Amino acid sequence: MSLKVDTARTWFRRVWEEQDEKAIADMFVPDGRAMITNSDPVIGPEEFLVFHRQLLSMFTDVKFEFTRHLEDDDWLAVMGTLKATDRATSEELEVPGQMWVRISDGKIIEAHNSFDFASMFEKASRLPANTIGRLFEGESLT
């Protein structure tokens, strides 16, 4: 296994499975950038910690199973499945996800994440069923 793959697996294990907040500062450079949603990038460990706490306030047992990965220079592309348990209902959820991560010396410098959070929130009854489909059909949810 390459250092980049090992770094990504260690990140998911420590940050999400073990909920180790210290791992964020250990593994994400101070000026690192992470695109997590379609909003502004998260800059540095402190901003990432806010997202980390928000997600873990709603979901537990967060895991990411790698199904495919590719490497190109200092970039790692990963496809897989995000698994979590909804804290409110104890329902186990699974959604697909993928990311491009730039890694150097075992630290994350940049990450572009694409997880199906809409489906995750639908399954957790925080969004109506088929939200994206309904929007594409012209329905307004506001």
N, C-alpha and C positions, 0 to 999 in steps of 0.2 A: 504494500500500500504506500502511496506517495505521501510526502509531508503535507501537501495541500488537503488531500482526502482525510488524512489523520487529523489535521487541524479542524476541518469542518465537522467531522464526527465528534471530536472532543468538545467543540463549541456546543453542539446540540445536546450532548450528554450533560455537560456541566451547567450550561445556562438554563436549559429547559427541563431535562429530566431530574437533575439534582437541585434545580432552582438556586444555583450558586451565583449570587449577585457579584461576588468578587471576580468571578471568571470573566465578566463583561469587561472590567478594567484590565484584567490580565491579557485578554485576547483581542481586544478591539482598540486600535491605536487612538490616541487622544483627538486627532482631527479626522478620524474615519467617517465615511459617509455610508448610510444605509437607506435605500429606498424600500420602504416596507409596504406602504399603501400608495395610493395615487396622489398623496399630499406631498408636502415639502419633505426633503430628506432629513433623516435623523443624523445629527452631527455629534460624534463622540460618545463615549461610554455613559455620561450622565443623561443625555437625551435618550439613549437606547434603554437605559434603566427605567425611564418613565413608561415606555412602551411595554417593557418586560413585566412591570408591575400591573399595568392595565390588563394585559392578556391573562396573567396568572390570577387576577381577581375574578375572572369569569370562567377560566378553564384550569384544570389540573391534569396531571399525568400526561403532559405534553411530550410527544416524541415525534421524531422525523425519521422515516425509513427511506434510505437511499435505494433507488431502483436502477438508476443509470448515472454515470458521470463522465465528463470529458475534461481534459486539461489542455490549455494553450498558454504557454509562457507562465506568467504568474496568475492566470485566471483558472478557476474551477467552475464548471457548469454542472449542476446537480438537478436531477428530477427525482421525485419521490412522493411519499404520502405523509401528510401531517395528521397525527392522531392526538386526540385530547378527550377529556371527560368534562362535560358541562357541570360546573359546580352547582347550579340551581336544580338540575334534574337528574344528575348522575348518569346521563346518557353519554355513551361513547360515540365520538364523531370522527369521521375521516374525510379529508379533502385533499385533492392533488395540489402539488406545489413544485416550483422550480426556482432556481436562483443561479445567478452568476456572482462569484465571490473572488475578489482579488486578494491574494494572500502573499505575505512576505515574512520570512523568518518566523513562521508559526503564528502570525498575527493578521487579523482581518483589517484591510485597508479600505475596502469598498465592497458593498454588497447591493445587488439589485434582486429583490425578492418578488415573486409572483405566486401568491397562494390564493386559493379560491375562498377568500374570507366571506364573500356574499353567501355562498352555500353553507359555510360553517355557521354563520349567524341565522340562516334560514333553518338549518337543522336544530339550532338551539332556540328556535321560536323567538328570535330577536328581530327578524325580518319576515315579511310575508313570503309564502312559498312562491317559487319561480320569479323572484324579484327581477332579475336581469331580463328574462323572457318577457315579462310584463312591460318593462321599460322599452324594449325593442318593439313591442306592439303598439307603443304610443301612449301607454297609460302613465299618468303622473301619480307618484306615491306621496306627494306633499299635500 
